[in-house]
Amino acid sequence: MPQITVQGKAIACESGVNLRQVLLKNGIDLYNGNSTVINCRGIGTCGTCSVEIEGEVSPMQWREKTRLSLPPHSSEKTRRLACQVRVLGDIRVTKHQGFWGQNDEIQWK
């Protein structure tokens, strides 16, 4: 059973679950500022649930690649969209500052 380490918590989950759903279900505030209200609700088009992930997750698909290649995101950064990620093994999640989580400063680990 994979474990997600986030904001000092360890969350156990089933392999293959959606990262966004697990984080929200466990009270993790995935969005910065007004993006809590203004987001695509998990269809991968807004980019506000971007996070940095260490560990085993699903490979990036076309929708996520496309969104993360558009400003304010950059394909040079190692961010992922939580709504498009499936957890496959133990992971550590970091959220960065900025409306879309695009800045280099860390919001939370």
Secondary structure as UniProt FT lines:
FT   STRAND          3..6
FT   TURN            7..8
FT   STRAND          9..12
FT   TURN            15..16
FT   HELIX           19..25
FT   TURN            26..27
FT   HELIX           33..36
FT   TURN            48..49
FT   STRAND          50..57
FT   HELIX           62..68
FT   TURN            71..72
FT   TURN            75..76
FT   STRAND          79..81
FT   HELIX           82..84
FT   STRAND          86..96
FT   TURN            99..100
FT   STRAND          106..108
//
